[in-house]
Structures are given as structure tokens and as C-alpha cells.
Amino acid sequence: MKKLIALFAVSAVASTSAMAAVAISGTASVSYDDNGSSPSATSYDADLSFVGTSGSTTLTVGMDVDGSGGTNTGTLTSGSMGLTNVDMATTIGPVTVTADMFNEASIGTSSGGNTREGTSAEDTGVTISIDAPIGDATLGIDNDGAVTVSGTWSGVTLSHTSKSAGDTTTAAAAIAGMDISVTNKAGDTTWSLGTTVSGVALTLASSQKVTATFGLAGNTMVVTSTPKRASAAAVAAVLASDRGTRIVNAQAAFSSVAISRSLTSGATLAATYSTLDDSLTLKASVAF
């Protein structure tokens, strides 16, 4: 009897362990930039992601590991090493509970497009949301009072979120071989069109940014035309749970050409030329 109980206990532990899993992934790269007329520079980047799963509960921990050390104060600067995110999510029936345990300071680079950067305000907290299917639509509500209705009808995916910081409506569809996406946020509308012509993937955005991606003798080449960007003032958050926006600096229009190739070693080699500062960047990277 004791042997049977012991065997049952071992089986129970084995079953419990089999339900949990930890996945590790990451990226690493080294880049050389001639910086045009400025002195050349070499930069490095390495990141790790740990995802633990047990049933419907996940814990995600991200780390920036390419620095030389330093104290983690919640803000990562160049050459530092530390956490970049700690998030836990679980479900209780139709209720989803998400906890952001790390105060990520969104520094941003304002490197392209017209999107404003996030502030470095406190962004930790717990979000509780509930999703309920109603016919072909899903109704969701979170603890901030935001209500979202989403669904797909006749091949068109629609989503509308109503909240105090401004309503957001998105629509996406594939029509006659063209991918179309439209977003209206607090009265500001943006859109993008994507299609493939003779093997070349073309994308056009409402910001007038154009991207063309195509294969070239075993390589992938991406040609991008980025329009000039006007300056924009910072915008304060409406609620404590929201995040404001940083100041956006004006930037002249520029174009870039990037050619990348996957190597047999498992790494990817890329060369990028930008007319913004007449620079050529060589980058070797790997992802696992």
C-alpha cells in the first residue's frame, strides 16, 4: 500500500512538472557604422527573454545583457545591464489579469516616422479585463473603464475601444490582393496599404513613408523612403494609468537601402546605407 501511495505521489509530481515549461530566447548583434563624415563607431546589443508557462499563466522576464554592469534603477542607459520587463498574466474564466512589475522608462530615439515617443512615467500596475463573446463580436472591458468591441465580418476585422483618453477604431482587410489597415485615434486617422507586385512587397503609409522589399540573388533588399517629420510638442497623460508623449524633433526626409543575407553559420549579415547622414552600417546578428 505504501509503495502504491509513493508511486502515485511520484506520478503526481511528474504530471505537475510536465505542465510547467520555461522557454529561453534571445538576440545578439554587433554593428560597425562609418557615420559618414563623423568618426566611425562600433556598437553591440544582446537581449535575453525568459518565458515561464504553467497552465494558462505566464511570466515573462526580459534582460538587456550587453552592458558592462551597473545598478538597475528602472532606467536603462547606453552600456548598462539589467531588466527590461517583468510581466505576469493569468486567466480566471473569462477574466484576464495582467501585472506589469517593472517600471520601464521608454527613452525612444525619434528615428523615423511621425510616431511620438512614450514618456518615462511610472508604468507598473495591474490590469483586469473581461472578454465575452456576443454573436460574432467580442466585448471587453478593463479596470480603467475602457470598453472594446472587436470581431471579423465579411473578411474585415474591426475593433473599437472607448476610453477617456480618446476613442480608437481600427479596420483591416485584404481586398484584391492588397492589405489595407485604417486607424482612427481620438480623431487622428492613419492608414497603410501593402501589396506585392512582381515579387516586390510594397508598403505605403499615410505618413508618406514608402517601403519596398524584394529578393536579390539570394539576398533580401529593403528600400525605404521616409518623409520629413515636423516637430511636435509633448502631450501630458490624461489619466495616471495612461502615458503621455515626448517632444518630437523635426527631421529632414531621407532614404535608406538595406541588404541582408542569412549565412550558413546561423547568423544574418546586413548592410544599410542612409542618406540622412551619408552613413554605411554593417551588422551581424543572430536570433535563437
LOKE-243939 format. One record per residue: residue number from 1; y, z, x of N, C-alpha, C in turn; residue in one letter. Coordinates in nm, 3 decimals. Atoms other than C-alpha are relative to their C-alpha. Example, Ala and Ser with C-alpha at 12.3 -4.5 7.8 and 13.67 -1.06 7.14 Angstrom:
2
nr|nnorth|nup|neast|canorth|caup|caeast|cnorth|cup|ceast|rest
1|-0.119|0.000|0.089|-0.450|0.780|1.230|0.120|0.000|0.090|A
2|-0.119|-0.006|-0.082|-0.106|0.714|1.367|0.109|0.073|-0.077|S
//
This chain:
288
nr|nnorth|nup|neast|canorth|caup|caeast|cnorth|cup|ceast|rest
1|-0.120|0.000|0.083|0.000|0.000|0.000|0.125|0.000|0.087|M
2|-0.115|-0.008|-0.090|0.239|0.094|0.283|0.023|-0.134|0.070|K
3|-0.012|0.129|-0.066|0.162|-0.235|0.458|0.061|-0.103|-0.095|K
4|-0.051|0.092|0.100|0.235|-0.424|0.134|0.150|0.020|-0.020|L
5|-0.142|-0.031|0.016|0.570|-0.243|0.092|0.079|-0.049|0.122|I
6|-0.068|0.043|-0.123|0.661|-0.311|0.457|0.013|-0.152|0.005|A
7|-0.003|0.146|0.002|0.568|-0.677|0.418|0.105|-0.051|-0.098|L
8|-0.100|0.038|0.100|0.783|-0.702|0.104|0.141|0.021|0.054|F
9|-0.133|-0.030|-0.056|1.077|-0.539|0.286|0.039|-0.104|0.103|A
10|-0.028|0.102|-0.101|1.050|-0.784|0.577|0.034|-0.133|-0.066|V
11|-0.025|0.125|0.072|1.033|-1.075|0.334|0.138|0.001|-0.063|S
12|-0.130|-0.011|0.064|1.340|-0.948|0.150|0.112|-0.017|0.101|A
13|-0.101|0.014|-0.105|1.538|-0.917|0.475|0.008|-0.144|0.047|V
14|0.002|0.139|-0.044|1.431|-1.264|0.584|0.068|-0.090|-0.101|A
15|-0.062|0.080|0.105|1.537|-1.408|0.249|0.151|0.019|0.000|S
16|-0.143|-0.029|-0.002|1.874|-1.234|0.269|0.068|-0.069|0.117|T
17|-0.057|0.063|-0.119|1.934|-1.362|0.623|0.008|-0.150|-0.017|S
18|0.002|0.145|0.018|1.841|-1.715|0.520|0.114|-0.046|-0.089|A
19|-0.108|0.037|0.090|2.114|-1.710|0.255|0.134|-0.007|0.071|M
20|-0.125|-0.001|-0.075|2.387|-1.647|0.514|-0.007|-0.100|0.114|A
21|-0.004|0.097|-0.107|2.498|-1.902|0.770|0.136|0.001|0.067|A
22|-0.124|0.009|-0.075|2.761|-1.943|1.040|0.005|-0.137|0.066|V
23|-0.018|0.132|-0.060|2.892|-2.284|1.142|0.119|0.005|0.096|A
24|-0.105|0.003|-0.102|3.095|-2.339|1.458|0.036|-0.145|0.029|I
25|-0.047|0.134|-0.033|3.307|-2.649|1.516|0.127|0.013|0.083|S
26|-0.120|-0.008|-0.081|3.595|-2.737|1.738|0.045|-0.134|0.052|G
27|-0.054|0.120|-0.062|3.810|-2.992|1.915|0.063|0.037|0.134|T
28|-0.065|-0.021|-0.129|3.944|-3.031|2.267|0.056|-0.133|0.048|A
29|-0.060|0.123|-0.051|4.173|-3.282|2.434|0.090|0.029|0.119|S
30|-0.096|-0.007|-0.111|4.377|-3.349|2.746|0.082|-0.129|-0.005|V
31|-0.088|0.114|0.013|4.679|-3.581|2.741|0.092|-0.013|0.119|S
32|-0.098|0.029|-0.104|4.892|-3.747|3.005|0.107|-0.088|-0.063|Y
33|-0.111|0.073|0.059|5.237|-3.866|2.891|0.101|-0.032|0.110|D
34|-0.096|0.035|-0.104|5.464|-4.064|3.121|0.144|0.030|-0.044|D
35|-0.130|-0.042|0.055|5.757|-3.964|2.891|0.113|-0.098|0.029|N
36|-0.104|0.100|-0.021|5.941|-4.288|2.954|0.078|0.026|0.128|G
37|-0.086|-0.023|-0.116|6.237|-4.225|3.186|0.002|0.146|0.043|S
38|0.006|-0.143|-0.034|6.173|-3.847|3.183|-0.122|0.027|0.086|S
39|0.117|-0.034|-0.082|5.928|-3.669|3.415|-0.128|0.002|-0.083|P
40|0.127|0.001|0.071|5.564|-3.715|3.321|-0.052|0.142|-0.018|S
41|0.054|-0.134|0.029|5.362|-3.424|3.181|-0.144|-0.012|-0.047|A
42|0.138|-0.011|0.047|5.004|-3.321|3.112|-0.011|0.118|-0.094|T
43|0.015|-0.108|0.097|4.912|-3.114|2.808|-0.146|0.013|-0.042|S
44|0.138|-0.030|0.038|4.593|-2.955|2.674|-0.002|0.060|-0.141|Y
45|0.016|-0.063|0.130|4.462|-2.847|2.337|-0.148|0.025|-0.024|D
46|0.139|-0.033|0.032|4.141|-2.670|2.235|0.000|0.099|-0.115|A
47|0.006|-0.084|0.119|4.056|-2.514|1.900|-0.144|0.021|-0.042|D
48|0.132|-0.033|0.051|3.752|-2.343|1.751|0.013|0.047|-0.145|L
49|0.004|-0.044|0.139|3.661|-2.283|1.387|-0.136|0.062|-0.029|S
50|0.122|-0.070|0.038|3.404|-2.029|1.265|-0.001|0.015|-0.152|F
51|0.012|-0.009|0.145|3.285|-2.054|0.904|-0.130|0.072|-0.034|V
52|0.116|-0.076|0.044|3.053|-1.788|0.769|-0.018|-0.013|-0.149|G
53|0.028|0.022|0.142|2.886|-1.851|0.435|-0.114|0.089|-0.045|T
54|0.104|-0.079|0.063|2.688|-1.616|0.214|0.011|-0.021|-0.150|S
55|-0.010|0.033|0.142|2.616|-1.749|-0.131|0.124|-0.083|-0.025|G
56|-0.123|0.072|0.033|2.946|-1.858|-0.282|0.122|0.058|0.070|S
57|-0.109|-0.063|-0.074|3.153|-1.651|-0.039|0.008|-0.058|0.141|T
58|-0.020|0.055|-0.134|3.303|-1.798|0.279|0.111|0.076|0.072|T
59|-0.103|-0.056|-0.086|3.502|-1.655|0.567|0.027|-0.103|0.109|L
60|-0.038|0.100|-0.099|3.693|-1.898|0.789|0.096|0.062|0.100|T
61|-0.083|-0.053|-0.108|3.839|-1.795|1.125|0.031|-0.114|0.096|V
62|-0.041|0.105|-0.091|4.039|-2.040|1.336|0.065|0.059|0.124|G
63|-0.056|-0.050|-0.126|4.136|-1.993|1.701|0.057|-0.115|0.083|M
64|-0.057|0.089|-0.100|4.366|-2.171|1.943|-0.038|0.060|0.135|D
65|0.059|-0.062|-0.119|4.188|-2.120|2.275|0.040|-0.069|0.130|V
66|-0.034|0.073|-0.122|4.365|-2.345|2.525|0.106|0.070|0.084|D
67|-0.104|-0.067|-0.075|4.623|-2.090|2.643|-0.055|0.084|0.113|G
68|0.038|-0.084|-0.113|4.622|-1.857|2.939|-0.006|0.146|-0.038|S
69|0.005|-0.138|0.047|4.615|-1.545|2.726|0.131|0.039|-0.064|G
70|-0.122|-0.045|0.064|4.880|-1.336|2.554|-0.031|0.089|-0.116|G
71|0.017|-0.091|0.112|4.932|-1.089|2.277|0.020|-0.075|-0.130|T
72|-0.010|0.064|0.129|4.871|-1.210|1.924|0.098|0.077|-0.088|N
73|-0.101|-0.065|0.083|5.185|-1.128|1.728|0.017|-0.070|-0.133|T
74|-0.012|0.074|0.125|5.122|-1.364|1.440|0.073|-0.131|0.018|G
75|-0.069|0.125|-0.028|5.321|-1.644|1.604|-0.054|-0.059|0.128|T
76|0.056|0.065|-0.118|5.162|-1.893|1.843|0.106|-0.086|0.066|L
77|-0.092|0.083|-0.075|5.380|-2.045|2.111|-0.078|-0.080|0.103|T
78|0.067|0.084|-0.098|5.301|-2.304|2.376|-0.059|0.085|0.112|S
79|0.065|-0.073|-0.107|5.047|-2.168|2.623|-0.057|0.134|-0.041|G
80|0.054|-0.128|0.045|4.940|-1.875|2.408|-0.141|-0.020|-0.055|S
81|0.136|0.009|0.051|4.593|-1.796|2.277|-0.017|0.105|-0.109|M
82|0.020|-0.097|0.105|4.497|-1.630|1.952|-0.047|-0.063|-0.128|G
83|0.045|0.046|0.130|4.403|-1.661|1.587|0.102|-0.094|-0.061|L
84|-0.088|0.089|0.076|4.544|-1.939|1.373|-0.019|0.015|-0.150|T
85|0.020|-0.027|0.144|4.390|-1.846|1.038|-0.123|0.088|-0.019|N
86|0.113|-0.082|0.045|4.161|-1.591|0.872|0.004|-0.002|-0.152|V
87|0.000|0.016|0.146|4.068|-1.674|0.512|-0.137|0.033|-0.057|D
88|0.124|-0.028|0.071|3.806|-1.543|0.272|0.013|-0.046|-0.144|M
89|0.001|0.047|0.137|3.714|-1.698|-0.060|-0.134|0.032|-0.065|A
90|0.122|-0.029|0.074|3.463|-1.597|-0.324|0.023|-0.032|-0.147|T
91|-0.010|0.030|0.142|3.387|-1.670|-0.687|-0.074|0.106|-0.081|T
92|0.062|-0.092|0.096|3.309|-1.440|-0.978|0.002|-0.070|-0.134|I
93|0.002|0.083|0.120|3.201|-1.664|-1.262|0.104|-0.111|0.015|G
94|-0.104|0.104|-0.010|3.500|-1.895|-1.336|0.121|0.045|0.081|P
95|-0.114|-0.055|-0.074|3.732|-1.674|-1.126|-0.021|-0.020|0.151|V
96|0.002|0.017|-0.144|3.811|-1.762|-0.764|0.101|0.094|0.064|T
97|-0.087|-0.093|-0.072|3.954|-1.500|-0.530|0.011|-0.048|0.145|V
98|-0.025|0.047|-0.136|4.114|-1.618|-0.205|0.093|0.097|0.071|T
99|-0.083|-0.093|-0.076|4.253|-1.385|0.061|0.040|-0.064|0.132|A
100|-0.054|0.048|-0.126|4.479|-1.507|0.342|0.036|0.123|0.081|D
101|-0.016|-0.124|-0.075|4.456|-1.232|0.605|0.087|-0.014|0.125|M
102|-0.074|0.022|-0.124|4.662|-1.391|0.883|0.137|-0.059|-0.031|F
103|-0.136|0.049|0.021|5.038|-1.442|0.889|0.026|-0.115|0.096|N
104|-0.018|0.119|-0.085|5.062|-1.796|1.021|0.145|-0.042|0.000|E
105|-0.137|0.048|-0.013|5.405|-1.889|1.149|-0.005|-0.151|0.017|A
106|0.003|0.146|-0.003|5.447|-2.258|1.069|0.120|-0.050|0.079|S
107|-0.110|0.041|-0.087|5.655|-2.378|1.364|0.042|-0.144|-0.028|I
108|-0.032|0.138|0.033|5.634|-2.751|1.296|0.068|-0.073|0.114|G
109|-0.059|0.081|-0.105|5.761|-3.039|1.509|0.100|-0.102|-0.051|T
110|-0.089|0.101|0.058|5.952|-3.266|1.268|-0.016|-0.133|0.073|S
111|0.026|0.116|-0.084|5.786|-3.556|1.447|-0.002|-0.133|-0.076|S
112|0.003|0.126|0.072|5.770|-3.813|1.169|0.003|0.019|-0.149|G
113|-0.010|-0.009|0.144|5.814|-3.894|0.802|0.122|0.079|-0.043|G
114|-0.114|-0.074|0.052|6.057|-3.708|0.581|-0.039|0.136|-0.056|N
115|0.047|-0.127|0.052|5.850|-3.401|0.501|0.067|0.116|0.072|T
116|-0.064|-0.116|-0.060|6.026|-3.071|0.558|-0.106|0.099|0.044|R
117|0.095|-0.094|-0.057|5.856|-2.808|0.766|0.005|0.133|-0.075|E
118|0.004|-0.132|0.062|5.746|-2.469|0.635|0.072|0.104|0.084|G
119|-0.065|-0.107|-0.074|5.926|-2.151|0.732|-0.105|0.090|0.064|T
120|0.092|-0.094|-0.064|5.775|-1.871|0.939|-0.007|0.130|-0.080|S
121|0.004|-0.120|0.083|5.794|-1.628|0.646|-0.143|0.050|-0.017|A
122|0.131|-0.060|0.024|5.507|-1.391|0.567|-0.076|-0.081|-0.104|E
123|0.076|0.078|0.097|5.231|-1.591|0.400|-0.138|0.058|-0.026|D
124|0.127|-0.063|0.034|4.945|-1.343|0.377|0.001|0.039|-0.147|T
125|0.007|-0.041|0.139|4.822|-1.241|0.034|-0.132|-0.037|-0.063|G
126|0.121|0.027|0.077|4.555|-1.266|-0.230|0.036|-0.084|-0.121|V
127|-0.022|0.086|0.116|4.538|-1.542|-0.488|-0.123|0.006|-0.090|T
128|0.108|-0.005|0.099|4.330|-1.506|-0.804|0.024|-0.112|-0.100|I
129|-0.015|0.112|0.091|4.272|-1.817|-1.011|-0.125|-0.015|-0.086|S
130|0.111|0.024|0.092|4.054|-1.920|-1.302|0.004|-0.145|-0.044|I
131|0.013|0.139|0.044|3.931|-2.271|-1.384|-0.096|-0.005|-0.117|D
132|0.083|0.010|0.119|3.796|-2.351|-1.728|-0.003|-0.145|-0.047|A
133|0.007|0.138|0.049|3.667|-2.694|-1.838|0.030|-0.008|-0.149|P
134|-0.034|0.024|0.140|3.818|-2.819|-2.165|-0.014|-0.150|-0.024|I
135|0.027|0.143|0.016|3.666|-3.152|-2.258|-0.011|-0.066|0.135|G
136|0.001|0.070|-0.128|3.733|-3.394|-1.972|0.102|0.058|0.098|D
137|-0.103|-0.060|-0.085|4.007|-3.171|-1.827|-0.042|0.138|0.046|A
138|0.022|-0.135|-0.051|4.006|-2.853|-1.621|0.134|0.073|-0.002|T
139|-0.120|-0.082|0.010|4.261|-2.583|-1.695|-0.010|0.114|0.100|L
140|0.001|-0.106|-0.099|4.352|-2.348|-1.410|0.128|0.081|-0.005|G
141|-0.116|-0.087|-0.006|4.586|-2.052|-1.377|-0.020|0.102|0.110|I
142|0.012|-0.098|-0.107|4.661|-1.821|-1.085|0.090|0.120|-0.027|D
143|-0.071|-0.124|0.023|4.816|-1.479|-1.045|0.152|-0.012|0.017|N
144|-0.144|0.024|-0.006|5.161|-1.631|-0.972|0.052|-0.063|-0.128|D
145|-0.041|0.059|0.127|5.164|-1.781|-1.321|-0.001|-0.152|-0.001|G
146|0.007|0.146|-0.005|5.113|-2.142|-1.207|-0.118|-0.049|-0.082|A
147|0.103|0.057|0.087|4.916|-2.345|-1.463|-0.023|-0.144|0.040|V
148|0.035|0.135|-0.043|4.730|-2.660|-1.357|-0.100|-0.062|-0.097|T
149|0.093|0.078|0.083|4.566|-2.923|-1.578|-0.036|-0.124|0.080|V
150|0.042|0.115|-0.079|4.359|-3.187|-1.400|-0.124|-0.064|-0.060|S
151|0.116|0.072|0.050|4.098|-3.449|-1.473|0.008|-0.146|0.036|G
152|0.005|0.144|-0.026|3.995|-3.813|-1.441|-0.029|-0.073|-0.129|T
153|0.015|0.078|0.121|4.036|-4.059|-1.725|0.015|-0.148|0.034|W
154|-0.001|0.146|-0.023|3.951|-4.433|-1.708|0.028|-0.035|0.145|S
155|-0.016|0.029|-0.141|3.938|-4.416|-1.330|0.128|0.050|0.062|G
156|-0.126|-0.053|-0.050|4.277|-4.246|-1.297|-0.010|0.152|0.006|V
157|0.004|-0.145|-0.018|4.286|-3.893|-1.155|0.141|0.056|-0.015|T
158|-0.131|-0.058|0.028|4.575|-3.686|-1.292|-0.005|0.152|0.021|L
159|-0.013|-0.144|-0.015|4.694|-3.335|-1.209|0.145|0.039|-0.024|S
160|-0.135|-0.049|0.027|4.993|-3.143|-1.342|0.000|0.152|0.017|H
161|-0.014|-0.143|-0.024|5.099|-2.800|-1.216|0.138|0.045|-0.043|T
162|-0.126|-0.055|0.049|5.367|-2.599|-1.392|0.022|0.136|0.063|S
163|-0.032|-0.128|-0.061|5.534|-2.319|-1.194|0.151|0.012|0.014|K
164|-0.143|-0.028|-0.002|5.873|-2.158|-1.148|0.073|-0.078|0.109|S
165|-0.064|0.071|-0.110|5.941|-2.339|-0.819|0.016|-0.149|-0.028|A
166|-0.010|0.140|0.036|5.919|-2.675|-0.997|-0.136|-0.059|-0.030|G
167|0.125|0.063|0.039|5.651|-2.878|-1.174|-0.039|-0.108|0.100|D
168|0.054|0.105|-0.087|5.426|-3.109|-0.971|-0.103|-0.081|-0.077|T
169|0.094|0.089|0.068|5.247|-3.411|-1.117|-0.047|-0.106|0.098|T
170|0.056|0.102|-0.090|5.013|-3.637|-0.920|-0.093|-0.092|-0.079|T
171|0.090|0.099|0.061|4.828|-3.954|-1.019|-0.055|-0.088|0.110|A
172|0.063|0.084|-0.101|4.580|-4.153|-0.812|-0.103|-0.090|-0.067|A
173|0.095|0.095|0.058|4.377|-4.463|-0.892|-0.025|-0.114|0.097|A
174|0.034|0.120|-0.076|4.203|-4.762|-0.734|0.005|-0.117|-0.098|A
175|-0.022|0.111|0.092|4.325|-5.081|-0.903|-0.004|-0.130|0.079|I
176|0.012|0.132|-0.062|4.217|-5.430|-0.797|-0.006|0.009|0.152|A
177|0.016|-0.014|-0.143|4.116|-5.311|-0.451|0.115|0.071|0.070|G
178|-0.116|-0.070|-0.057|4.438|-5.113|-0.399|-0.003|0.146|-0.042|M
179|-0.007|-0.143|0.028|4.456|-4.733|-0.371|0.146|0.040|-0.021|D
180|-0.137|-0.035|0.037|4.767|-4.601|-0.545|0.008|0.151|-0.026|I
181|-0.023|-0.142|0.021|4.899|-4.245|-0.535|0.148|0.025|-0.024|S
182|-0.138|-0.032|0.036|5.215|-4.112|-0.701|0.011|0.150|-0.022|V
183|-0.023|-0.143|0.016|5.351|-3.756|-0.680|0.145|0.025|-0.038|T
184|-0.134|-0.042|0.040|5.649|-3.609|-0.861|0.006|0.152|0.011|N
185|-0.015|-0.143|-0.022|5.755|-3.265|-0.739|0.144|0.041|-0.026|K
186|-0.133|-0.049|0.038|6.050|-3.098|-0.908|0.100|-0.113|-0.008|A
187|-0.090|0.113|0.020|6.198|-3.439|-0.992|0.005|-0.097|0.116|G
188|0.001|0.087|-0.118|6.140|-3.590|-0.645|-0.133|-0.075|0.003|D
189|0.121|0.081|0.008|5.893|-3.881|-0.658|-0.030|-0.068|0.132|T
190|0.048|0.072|-0.118|5.689|-4.012|-0.365|-0.125|-0.077|-0.038|T
191|0.118|0.080|0.030|5.419|-4.277|-0.360|-0.056|-0.063|0.127|W
192|0.062|0.071|-0.111|5.177|-4.456|-0.131|-0.095|-0.106|-0.055|S
193|0.089|0.109|0.036|4.983|-4.782|-0.151|-0.089|-0.030|0.119|L
194|0.093|0.032|-0.107|4.673|-4.863|0.051|-0.095|-0.110|-0.042|G
195|0.093|0.108|0.030|4.464|-5.178|0.067|-0.053|-0.057|0.131|T
196|0.059|0.063|-0.117|4.252|-5.383|0.306|0.011|-0.151|-0.014|T
197|-0.018|0.145|0.001|4.341|-5.744|0.392|-0.062|-0.056|0.127|V
198|0.068|0.063|-0.114|4.107|-5.946|0.618|-0.044|0.103|0.103|S
199|0.049|-0.104|-0.089|3.961|-5.626|0.761|0.106|0.093|0.054|G
200|-0.110|-0.086|-0.045|4.303|-5.469|0.824|0.039|0.095|-0.112|V
201|-0.037|-0.101|0.099|4.374|-5.141|0.640|0.151|0.023|0.007|A
202|-0.146|-0.013|0.005|4.739|-5.132|0.533|0.039|0.114|-0.093|L
203|-0.052|-0.109|0.082|4.930|-4.831|0.402|0.152|-0.007|0.000|T
204|-0.145|0.000|0.017|5.285|-4.832|0.265|0.039|0.122|-0.081|L
205|-0.046|-0.121|0.069|5.465|-4.511|0.166|0.142|-0.018|-0.049|A
206|-0.134|0.008|0.057|5.781|-4.453|-0.036|0.108|0.029|0.104|S
207|-0.095|-0.026|-0.109|5.947|-4.331|0.287|0.024|-0.124|0.085|S
208|-0.006|0.128|-0.071|5.912|-4.696|0.405|-0.081|0.002|0.129|Q
209|0.088|-0.005|-0.115|5.654|-4.592|0.662|-0.118|-0.093|-0.024|K
210|0.107|0.098|0.013|5.401|-4.871|0.722|-0.101|0.022|0.112|V
211|0.107|-0.018|-0.097|5.063|-4.828|0.895|-0.105|-0.108|-0.018|T
212|0.106|0.100|0.003|4.810|-5.097|0.986|-0.110|0.043|0.096|A
213|0.114|-0.042|-0.081|4.462|-5.007|1.114|-0.106|-0.109|0.000|T
214|0.103|0.103|-0.005|4.209|-5.262|1.238|-0.080|0.010|0.128|F
215|0.086|0.001|-0.117|3.924|-5.312|1.481|0.042|-0.109|0.096|G
216|-0.039|0.097|-0.101|3.991|-5.490|1.809|-0.098|0.009|0.117|L
217|0.097|0.006|-0.109|3.700|-5.579|2.039|-0.067|0.134|0.027|A
218|0.068|-0.128|-0.013|3.519|-5.252|1.971|0.093|0.119|0.004|G
219|-0.099|-0.107|0.003|3.842|-5.051|1.966|0.061|0.010|-0.139|N
220|-0.077|-0.015|0.123|4.048|-4.916|1.680|0.148|0.003|0.036|T
221|-0.143|0.006|-0.029|4.417|-5.007|1.685|0.079|0.036|-0.125|M
222|-0.085|-0.042|0.111|4.678|-4.841|1.466|0.144|-0.031|0.037|V
223|-0.141|0.034|-0.020|5.028|-4.988|1.441|0.080|0.067|-0.111|V
224|-0.077|-0.077|0.097|5.287|-4.767|1.273|0.149|-0.027|0.017|T
225|-0.145|0.014|0.001|5.647|-4.834|1.178|0.058|0.115|-0.081|S
226|-0.057|-0.118|0.064|5.838|-4.514|1.099|0.150|-0.018|-0.019|T
227|-0.144|0.021|0.023|6.181|-4.545|0.934|0.083|0.116|0.053|P
228|-0.088|-0.108|-0.044|6.482|-4.342|1.037|-0.005|0.114|-0.101|K
229|0.007|-0.118|0.085|6.495|-3.990|0.899|0.135|0.069|-0.001|R
230|-0.129|-0.068|0.015|6.807|-3.829|0.762|-0.019|0.150|0.016|A
231|0.007|-0.146|-0.013|6.887|-3.465|0.827|-0.005|0.063|-0.138|S
232|0.009|-0.073|0.127|6.816|-3.210|0.556|0.017|0.148|0.028|A
233|-0.027|-0.143|-0.017|6.932|-2.853|0.511|-0.123|0.081|-0.037|A
234|0.109|-0.091|0.035|6.694|-2.560|0.490|0.011|0.039|-0.146|A
235|0.004|-0.041|0.139|6.585|-2.454|0.143|-0.075|0.133|-0.008|V
236|0.061|-0.132|0.009|6.512|-2.089|0.065|-0.112|0.000|-0.105|A
237|0.110|-0.014|0.096|6.195|-1.984|-0.121|0.052|0.056|-0.131|A
238|-0.040|-0.049|0.132|6.227|-1.925|-0.495|-0.063|0.136|-0.027|V
239|0.072|-0.125|0.018|5.965|-1.651|-0.506|-0.048|0.051|0.135|L
240|0.050|-0.058|-0.125|5.838|-1.414|-0.240|-0.133|-0.063|0.040|A
241|0.131|0.060|-0.028|5.498|-1.583|-0.270|0.012|-0.147|0.043|S
242|-0.021|0.139|-0.040|5.650|-1.927|-0.204|0.052|-0.004|0.144|D
243|-0.053|0.018|-0.135|5.755|-2.070|0.131|0.114|-0.100|-0.006|R
244|-0.114|0.090|-0.003|6.093|-2.228|0.195|-0.023|-0.114|0.096|G
245|0.011|0.112|-0.093|6.167|-2.522|0.424|0.098|0.016|0.115|T
246|-0.086|-0.004|-0.116|6.314|-2.556|0.769|0.104|-0.112|-0.006|R
247|-0.094|0.109|-0.018|6.610|-2.769|0.868|-0.075|-0.119|0.059|I
248|0.060|0.122|-0.054|6.506|-3.130|0.933|0.108|-0.076|0.077|V
249|-0.097|0.072|-0.083|6.684|-3.306|1.219|-0.010|-0.150|-0.022|N
250|-0.002|0.145|0.014|6.789|-3.670|1.197|-0.080|-0.064|0.113|A
251|0.081|0.069|-0.101|6.567|-3.917|1.381|0.012|-0.150|-0.019|Q
252|-0.011|0.145|0.008|6.603|-4.286|1.463|-0.134|-0.062|-0.036|A
253|0.123|0.072|0.032|6.349|-4.540|1.343|-0.074|-0.035|0.129|A
254|0.079|0.036|-0.117|6.063|-4.613|1.583|-0.134|-0.058|-0.043|F
255|0.134|0.055|0.023|5.729|-4.789|1.610|-0.095|0.051|0.107|S
256|0.100|-0.043|-0.096|5.407|-4.693|1.781|-0.127|-0.083|-0.014|S
257|0.128|0.069|-0.001|5.082|-4.861|1.880|-0.101|0.091|0.069|V
258|0.103|-0.088|-0.054|4.768|-4.652|1.934|-0.133|-0.074|0.001|A
259|0.131|0.063|-0.014|4.439|-4.791|2.064|-0.100|0.107|0.045|I
260|0.100|-0.102|-0.033|4.130|-4.566|2.069|-0.139|-0.062|0.005|S
261|0.137|0.049|-0.014|3.767|-4.615|2.165|-0.095|0.118|0.019|R
262|0.102|-0.103|-0.015|3.460|-4.396|2.127|-0.086|-0.033|0.121|S
263|0.077|0.020|-0.122|3.281|-4.352|2.461|-0.144|0.049|-0.017|L
264|0.140|-0.042|0.008|2.907|-4.311|2.518|-0.016|0.147|0.037|T
265|0.006|-0.142|-0.037|2.983|-3.965|2.660|0.024|0.092|-0.119|S
266|-0.031|-0.082|0.117|3.079|-3.849|2.310|0.147|0.027|-0.016|G
267|-0.145|-0.019|0.007|3.450|-3.837|2.388|0.068|-0.124|-0.056|A
268|-0.081|0.112|0.048|3.726|-4.059|2.249|0.120|-0.014|0.092|T
269|-0.114|0.028|-0.086|3.985|-4.223|2.473|0.104|-0.077|-0.080|L
270|-0.106|0.063|0.079|4.321|-4.318|2.319|0.122|-0.021|0.087|A
271|-0.127|0.031|-0.067|4.639|-4.482|2.449|0.103|-0.029|-0.108|A
272|-0.104|0.016|0.102|4.960|-4.459|2.246|0.133|-0.032|0.066|T
273|-0.134|0.035|-0.048|5.291|-4.633|2.312|0.098|0.019|-0.115|Y
274|-0.103|-0.027|0.102|5.603|-4.520|2.123|0.134|-0.050|0.049|S
275|-0.133|0.047|-0.034|5.941|-4.688|2.116|0.106|0.109|-0.016|T
276|-0.096|-0.108|0.021|6.103|-4.355|2.023|0.058|0.046|0.132|L
277|-0.047|-0.040|-0.133|6.122|-4.255|2.391|-0.059|-0.089|0.109|D
278|0.057|0.097|-0.094|5.957|-4.560|2.552|-0.108|0.064|0.086|D
279|0.102|-0.076|-0.073|5.656|-4.348|2.645|-0.140|-0.053|-0.027|S
280|0.141|0.032|0.013|5.287|-4.412|2.703|-0.080|0.127|0.021|L
281|0.081|-0.121|-0.006|5.038|-4.133|2.633|-0.148|-0.038|0.005|T
282|0.144|0.018|-0.010|4.673|-4.132|2.743|-0.066|0.132|-0.039|L
283|0.060|-0.123|0.053|4.449|-3.883|2.561|-0.152|-0.015|-0.007|K
284|0.146|-0.009|0.012|4.081|-3.793|2.599|-0.032|0.121|-0.087|A
285|0.028|-0.109|0.094|3.939|-3.583|2.316|-0.145|-0.001|-0.042|S
286|0.137|-0.014|0.051|3.613|-3.455|2.172|0.002|0.094|-0.119|V
287|0.014|-0.085|0.117|3.516|-3.303|1.840|-0.147|0.029|-0.022|A
288|0.141|-0.036|0.021|3.197|-3.115|1.755|-0.011|0.094|-0.120|F
//
